[in-house]
Amino acid sequence: MTARRARVSDEIADATRQLDDAGVASARADAEWLMCHVLGIDRGRLLIADDMSDAAVVRYRDLVAERARRIPLQHLTGTAAFGPLDLSVGPGVFVPRPETEWLLEWAVSRLSQIAEPVVVDLCSGSGALAIGIAALVPAARVYAVEKSSDAWEWLSCNIFDCGVQERCIAVRADVTITGNTLAALERAGMPAPADVVVSNPPYVPEGTGTAPEVDWDPHTAVFGGDDGMSVITPMLEVVGRLLRPGGRAGIEHDETTSAKVIAAARATGVFTEINGYDDLTGRPRFVTMERAATDVGVS
Ligand SMILES: C[S@@+](CC[C@H](N)C(=O)[O-])C[C@H]1O[C@@H](n2cnc3c(N)ncnc32)[C@H](O)[C@@H]1O
């Protein structure tokens, strides 16, 4: 029995070394998550896992070798944790990142006082923000806008699998084209102007060095042109048209573009209360704004 127990912990220890050598920052955690995936147990039960079959050892070592090639953990397990959700992910869709949970919390805290809030998530990807809001705010009606057909398939499946299909609607549209997005939302039956708009759009400036795992995300999900603003700038016009007066928007952006996002929001002439926020590591990553009752002009 002791020898078998040691087999699980020895496998994890070997995998941790291998992943560490490959430059995986979260080597131990990833080795443990992969073991949980192979054994079909949650992380809390890993300490008491006492056996693994030869077949499980082979499968585990294969997965560890793939992770050492810097294939994202979430592509290997097929799921990504985001807030209260476990979302299906894989080729063709962006893997949601933990920092985006800031936007989820921001939106939920704004929606809790509104009776039947209407929310739009622009650039929805797997649906992390849209489905997260629908799950945490049961009175909310959420529209999840996505351009890519591959991502849209993942989005539609996740909406259904998370059981929010009555209140979370996937919409195919290009958020850089105002008329296209407004018409698609109208066809989808959006009942009123939005109380809140959230967006984690493609925003990394082309040429920025990224971790090898990012190569597995679609290029168009990550990069936002030379200055990181090719989607955000035109999307701000859509945001202004979607929000009711007093409605609020929160947008995630690259750590180098906070001033540009604030300037682009000001340049629309329709927002007040434009503020930037840092992520948990102190990097400027979010801008929020309020739709003015009347156009405020360009400052
Ligand atoms: C950074 S990912 C974010 C996905 C998701 N919101 C999240 O936080 O995990 C950006 C998403 O925007 C989509 N996208 C890119 N350009 C778009 C456009 N012009 N209109 C609508 N969606 C777009 C991409 O396909 C991708 O799914």
The ligand as an ORCA input file, in Angstrom:
! r2SCAN-3c Opt
* xyz 0 1
  C      -9.290     38.196    -25.316
  S     -10.570     37.164    -25.967
  C     -11.701     37.297    -24.594
  C     -12.734     36.245    -24.506
  C     -13.584     36.311    -23.224
  N     -14.266     37.584    -23.113
  C     -12.716     36.107    -22.007
  O     -12.551     37.047    -21.213
  O     -12.196     35.009    -21.819
  C     -11.270     38.244    -27.197
  C     -12.449     37.671    -27.998
  O     -12.891     38.671    -28.932
  C     -13.245     38.071    -30.143
  N     -13.163     39.113    -31.178
  C     -12.053     39.579    -31.790
  N     -12.363     40.578    -32.632
  C     -13.714     40.727    -32.551
  C     -14.638     41.598    -33.195
  N     -14.232     42.525    -34.087
  N     -15.951     41.488    -32.883
  C     -16.386     40.562    -31.974
  N     -15.549     39.698    -31.348
  C     -14.228     39.790    -31.628
  C     -12.242     36.948    -30.303
  O     -12.696     35.981    -31.213
  C     -12.136     36.454    -28.856
  O     -13.088     35.448    -28.616
*
